[in-house]
């Protein structure tokens, strides 16, 4: 082969969702990612996985976490921008955001 063929390697990492909007998301994770690259964020919404193609806008070390075995792990916060958004996906994200907002601050009713 001698390096003539080029390819791309992708990996799946666990991440915590910190913030979600119709335009993108803020996640926290323990693996380095490069700003400017594209990736996929898989969110579980309404009982199914939603695969969102996104561009990594920024990623920086947020803190150092000490594991139970004493190992120190860098924890990153990464800002993602959604790309190739369908109307159906945006509606689902909007409904999810509204449902979580209402759970925190339920709508008030007049007496």
N, C-alpha and C positions, 0 to 999 in steps of 0.2 A: 504494500500500500504506500509506504514512503511519504505519508503526510499529504497526499493529493486530495483525498476526500476531507471535507469539512463537515462538522456536525455541531450539535448543541446538546448539552446535558442539562436536564432539569431535575430538581429534587423537591420533595414535599417536606415542609417543616411545620411544626405546630406553632400557632401564634394566638395571642389574646387580642380580641377586638376591643380597642379603647374608645373609638368614636366612629360613627357611620353617618354619612350624608348621601344625598343623591349624586354628588360629584366624586366621592371617594371615601377612603377610610384611613384611620390611624391604627396601626397594629404594633404589638410588642412581641419580640421573639429573641432567640439566642443564636441566630446565624447571620452572618454578614451577607448583605445584598448590595448590588450596585445601582445607584441612582441612574436613571436614563434607560434602564432595561425594562422589558415587559415580563409580566408574571401572571399568575392566576390566583385569585382569592376564592376559596370555596367556603360559602356561608350556608349554614343550615337554617332555612326559613320556611315556615308553613309546612313543616314535615318533610321537606326535600332539600337536597343540596343544590345551591345556585352557584354556578361557576362564572366568576366575573373576571374578565381580562382587564388588567390594570398596568399602568406605567408607574414605576417607582420614582417618585418625585424627590424624596429626601430620605436619608437613613443615617442615624447617628447613635452612638453609644449613649444610653440613658443612665445606666448604673452598672455597678459590679455586684453580682449576686454570689453569695457563698453557699455552696451546696452542702448537704449533710456530711459528705465525705471530706469537706474542707476545700474542695476544688472551687476556684473562682471562675465565674462565667460572665462574659460581657452580655448585657441585655440591651438590645437595640429598640428604638422606636422608629417606625417607618411610615411615611406618608405615601398613600397610593391614590392615583387618579384613575377612575374607571374609563375605559375606552371601549368602543364598539358596543354601546349601550342600546338595548332594545327597549321599546316602550313598555312591553310586558314586564321586563326585569326592573325597570325604573319604578313601575307601579307597585311591584312586589316590595321593593326596598322602601318606598314611601309608606306603604301600608304597615310594614314592619316597624319603621321609625315611629309612626303614629301610635301603634299599639304599645310600644315600650314607653313612649312619653305619657300616654294615658294611664299606664300602670303606675308610673311614678307620681303623676299629678292628675288624678281623675277629673273629668269635666264636672263643673259645678252646675247644679240645677237650681232653678229659682224656687223659693218656698211656695 
